Amino acid sequence: MTTQEKEEFTLSIYSENHVGLLNQITTVFTRRHINIESLTTSESAIAGIHKFTIVVFATADQIKKLAKQIEKRIDVLKVFVFRADEIIHQEIALYKVSTGSLLGGNEIEMLVRQYGARILEITPEYTVIEKTGHKNETQELFEKLEPYGVSQFVRSGRIAITKLKKELLESYLKKLETDAIQLN
Amino acid sequence: METQSQLLMKEKTTKTTRMSGSEAVIQSLLREGTSIIFGYPGGAIMPIYDALHDHQKELHHVLTRHEQGALHAAEGYAKVTGKVGVCFATSGPGATNTVTGLANAMMDSTPVVLITGQVVSSLLGTDAFQETDVVGVTQPVTKWNYQVRRAEDIPAAIARAFYIARSGRPGPVVIDITKDAQINQLDFYYEPVKSIRSYTPEYPADLAQIEEAARLINLSKKPLALVGQGVIIGNAEKELLDFLEKSGIPAAWTLLGLSAVPSDHPLNVGMLGMHGNYGPNIKTNEADLIVAIGMRFDDRVTGDLSRYATNAKIIHMEIDPAEINKNVHADVPILGNVKKTLPLLTEKIVKNDHSDWLKEFEACQRVEYNRIIEKQLNPIEKGITMGEVVAKVSQAFDNDAIMVTDVGQHQMMGARYFKFKQSRSVVTSGGLGTMGFGLPAAMGAKLGAPDRQVCVFVGDGGLQMTIQELGTIYQTQIPVKIVLLNNNFLGMVRQWQELFFDKRYASTELINPDFQTIAKGYHIPSLKVSERQDLDEAIQKMVEADGPFLLEVIVEKEGNVFPMVPAGASVSDIRLE
């Protein structure tokens, strides 16, 4: 069965901005022994609503159940699940190399141009290079820079934007307002 | 687009009253209709207890002997009344002692609000005396929890707690209040919560799905209804009977669905699951349609999922979207409160009669009677069986008592042999299987239903897990009838050891105290029966007792509960011996 194969999924989770929400969300993964590959969180475009972008490898069946369990948490507004082809996503990577090796030849500068990276800061001691891209791209640049000495390399979690024309969360919130789903 | 966090106080339009946080807790509880609190005081919750002292007339406090007992008592109260059970506990150990009760309430969808005291907010995170991260510890076992650090947030937090605990699929909520928030003053203003933006307790019925379900029901030759606790929580017993009687569908029940359909109803075909009846289990795999009503396909009901309901289409009526397709794929999911969805479905179906199919259940019942039930109820051996005690007690209460149970063999025997005339007559620990639940839950049940007889079956193992609540029963004179089925064994574990571990009785035999002496110590009248001829008279004495009573019955030492679907086996593999 195809649903039993693990695939990469990106979850966009919108919640109220309360203390402890991250814990509430991650325990849903922990309990099912699903490893979080990447996690990014910050306030969403809508003030007061927090957004979590989480990347996992799981089966489609697992992810459906997982999303429902997350949505079941009282303070979670909505969970959207995407496959890789439904989103445009990026990560940001920073590399610290010695300024000596940057000036020692033109190889590093070539790599920066070739990989569409940019130099953020140059001091007498070190130079910081920034690249955005997919994980394999930022990783590749790291491997290319490594022979020249990379003293630090960090990579962010994923952020993603949907390819859909409709803005899912906004329409969800509007629906809540207009329908005002009647409660007891 | 601007949004507002739901907990922020709204503009106050009505006049407010100046009071302490503790008084605000009491006033909030009163506005939610609370009349009884189960709890245990301690340092961090003393200001709230002090405020409670001025309201003893409106708010009856039951001092349990352990915080776990307070939670189970609140659960018992909530189960029989349908109201929210309310508990108090102090910080640290007081709060951690409640975790089993919270987990139990979470599993069994029981509305409970627990208010815990917490160390003063300036000490939070300093490993202060009796400090525990209560929000962190209770998060996985609560429907919602929240820490209040400012007096002015108390009314809104409690209003939210009650709304969440009782709406949708109910569950436990913890409000952790720092001591300074209890002491500080606020301008009290109370507004019950009616909705929360991020929370949809009930989804409206999808009429297309109802249409499709009705079509399947009208076509079905061998339909089977699975009745769960959702019917009882939703107060949908009448709607269920209307549906069953029009459709003619035989109804089997889960442990927590017990008493939703009267025991003697012609369409009641018995219990599902591991120790359920033969018919409903074996016929699950012959049915061509399963109508699951307010139940969640627990593994104790389904056994091996790959060999469950193999010939049936599944209609799943359920309030919690996370339960749809969780264990069993629903061909037709019907989200919503069954109180509202059942009548819509009943309206669409044609009046039908499945008497041939029902006869197959009757045949199964005869097999089960000959092989199992007869031996339980009219044993030829000397030893008293649990089944005969349960059946006699049930009869002595005119089959109309509230049955509370602990967990184990006696629980299954209770479910199998106790009879019911009305709903909300069963209080038992289903999903979590919490030994020690019975005695304190019975106290809460009796306080919730003072006009009904409440009888609790306990084993010698489970009783000793919360035996200190005999102290509460003595102090408050709650007239519960306690039936101790004593086999000097952890009977259910011993049964598994006998069947699946070569009779290696590892740590299951109990060398017990003299329970009669213990009852005497607590000034609770008691009787002990070890001969069958004394049983009827002793039961009668218990029934007639005005106050609490302990009846200890020495039962067959190595009795087993059958039928049994072994763990991981298919419902078709149900064993009769």
Contacts between the chains, C-beta under 8 A, distances in Angstrom:
chain1	res1	chain2	res2	distance
A	15	B	198	6.9
A	16	B	5	5.9
A	16	B	6	6.5
A	16	B	197	7.8
A	16	B	198	5.5
A	17	B	5	6.5
A	18	B	5	7.3
A	18	B	7	7.6
A	19	B	147	7.8
A	20	B	135	6.0
A	20	B	136	7.6
A	20	B	139	7.0
A	23	B	136	6.9
A	23	B	139	6.4
A	24	B	139	6.1
A	27	B	139	6.9
A	27	B	140	5.8
A	31	B	140	7.4
A	46	B	1	5.0
A	46	B	2	7.9
A	46	B	3	5.9
A	47	B	1	7.6
A	47	B	2	5.4
A	47	B	3	6.3
A	48	B	2	7.1
A	48	B	3	4.1
A	48	B	4	6.3
A	48	B	5	5.7
A	49	B	3	5.9
A	64	B	325	7.2
A	65	B	322	7.4
A	65	B	325	7.5
A	65	B	326	5.9
A	68	B	321	5.7
A	68	B	322	4.0
A	68	B	324	7.9
A	68	B	326	7.8
A	69	B	322	5.5
A	71	B	321	7.5
A	71	B	322	7.5
A	72	B	320	7.3
A	72	B	321	7.6
A	72	B	322	4.9
A	74	B	143	6.8
A	74	B	144	4.4
A	74	B	164	5.9
A	74	B	196	6.8
A	74	B	198	6.5
A	74	B	199	4.9
A	75	B	144	7.7
A	75	B	198	5.4
A	75	B	199	7.9
A	76	B	198	6.1
A	77	B	197	7.0
A	77	B	198	4.4
A	170	B	1	6.9
A	173	B	1	7.0
A	173	B	3	7.6
A	176	B	197	6.2
A	180	B	195	7.7
A	181	B	195	7.8
A	181	B	200	5.8
A	181	B	203	7.7
A	181	B	204	7.1
A	182	B	204	7.9
A	183	B	167	6.6
A	183	B	194	6.1
A	183	B	195	4.7
A	183	B	201	5.9
A	183	B	202	7.0
A	184	B	167	5.8
A	184	B	201	7.0
A	184	B	202	7.2
